[in-house]
Amino acid sequence: MTITGPRTSSNRADRQQQRRGRPGWHWLRRATLVAISLLLLAAVTGVGMWVLTPSVADAAHRVQARNAAHGAAYPGSPSPAKVVDALTATEDASFFSNHGLDVKGLVRGAYGTVTGASDAGGATLEQQLAKILYTGGRSGPAQVAEQLALAVKLDQHYSKTTILRLYLSTVYFGDGAYGLDQAAEHYFSRTPAELDWPQASLLAGLVQAPSAYDPVTHLALAKKRQQHVLDRLVATGHLTQAQAQSVAAAPLGLTTSP
C-alpha cells in the first residue's frame, strides 16, 4: 500500500511551473478572451446601429433623386448577365448567397487597412449601395458601422435582382457617367444589353475608382483593371483562361475621346 502525503505548496508550484512551461497556453487564453469580447462588442454595436439607422424602404426614391440630379433615368435597364457576372465576380463574389455582409470580405478589408494591401475588398454591393444612398459616400468608422447595418436591411427588404438594378442604375462610372445606361452610351454608344465581354469587364472595373480608371484619360490603368476583372471571372468559373485572354486582346470600341 502506497501512502501519499498531503498536497503542499511545492506541488502547486510545480503545476504552475508546468503551465508556464507551455508557451501557447497564455496566448490561447488571451486570444479566446479577446475574440469573445470582440463578438460581444460587435453584437451590441450591431443592435444599436440597427435601431439608429433609418428604414431602407425609400432606396428607390433616393436613387431616383440622385439620378435626376445627374440627368440619369430611373429605373435603368435590366441588369445584363455579362455586367452582373463581371461586377459580382470582382466586387462581391458571394453576392447571391450572402445576406448583405461578407465576413471573409470584412476580414480581408480589415487586413488590407492594417497592412496597406491594395484591392483587399470587403464591402458587399449592399454596403456600397448604402454608402452611396445613405452616408454621402463617406467611409469613417461611424459611417462604415452604419453601412453594415443598412446593408443587412437592404438585403432583407429587396431581392438580389432589385439590389443589382438599384446599384447599377446609380453607381458612378467616371467621366460624368452615372448609372449603367449612361456609361454604356457614353463610352460605347450602346445600350447595356448590347455590351460585349470586353466592354462589360471594363465597366465592371470602373466602379472601384471611377476617376482613376477612367478609360478616356487613363486607358492603360483601365485596361489593367479590366485584366483584374477577367482574372476574377476565371477564378469564379464564368470564363476560361483562353476566353479571358481573347477578351483582353479584343478591341473595346470606345467612342469617347479625351
GIWO-V40397 format. One record per residue. N is the residue number from 1. NEAR is the number of other ideal C-beta (glycine too) atoms within 10 Angstrom. Layout:
BEGIN
n=<N/N>
near=<NEAR/NEAR>
END
This chain:
BEGIN
n=<1/2/3/4/5/6/7/8/9/10/11/12/13/14/15/16/17/18/19/20/21/22/23/24/25/26/27/28/29/30/31/32/33/34/35/36/37/38/39/40/41/42/43/44/45/46/47/48/49/50/51/52/53/54/55/56/57/58/59/60/61/62/63/64/65/66/67/68/69/70/71/72/73/74/75/76/77/78/79/80/81/82/83/84/85/86/87/88/89/90/91/92/93/94/95/96/97/98/99/100/101/102/103/104/105/106/107/108/109/110/111/112/113/114/115/116/117/118/119/120/121/122/123/124/125/126/127/128/129/130/131/132/133/134/135/136/137/138/139/140/141/142/143/144/145/146/147/148/149/150/151/152/153/154/155/156/157/158/159/160/161/162/163/164/165/166/167/168/169/170/171/172/173/174/175/176/177/178/179/180/181/182/183/184/185/186/187/188/189/190/191/192/193/194/195/196/197/198/199/200/201/202/203/204/205/206/207/208/209/210/211/212/213/214/215/216/217/218/219/220/221/222/223/224/225/226/227/228/229/230/231/232/233/234/235/236/237/238/239/240/241/242/243/244/245/246/247/248/249/250/251/252/253/254/255/256/257/258>
near=<2/3/4/5/6/5/9/9/7/7/11/10/10/10/10/10/9/10/9/10/8/10/7/8/12/11/10/10/10/10/11/10/10/10/10/10/10/10/10/10/10/12/10/10/13/15/11/12/17/13/8/10/20/11/9/24/10/13/23/17/11/17/24/17/13/18/20/11/9/13/10/20/13/19/16/22/17/14/21/18/11/21/23/20/21/29/26/22/23/24/23/22/18/14/20/10/8/20/13/25/19/24/10/12/20/17/13/16/18/12/14/15/11/9/9/8/12/6/11/16/20/20/23/29/26/30/28/18/28/27/20/20/24/21/19/8/10/11/10/9/7/10/16/18/18/20/27/23/25/26/27/22/20/26/21/11/14/20/9/16/11/15/22/22/21/26/25/28/24/24/23/19/25/23/18/14/24/22/27/31/20/21/29/25/16/18/26/22/12/15/13/23/13/11/23/15/20/21/26/26/31/27/30/29/28/25/21/17/14/19/11/13/22/21/24/16/13/17/15/8/15/23/16/12/23/25/16/15/26/28/16/23/25/17/13/14/9/19/22/11/10/9/14/21/14/14/22/16/8/13/8/17/13/16/11/14/5/9>
END
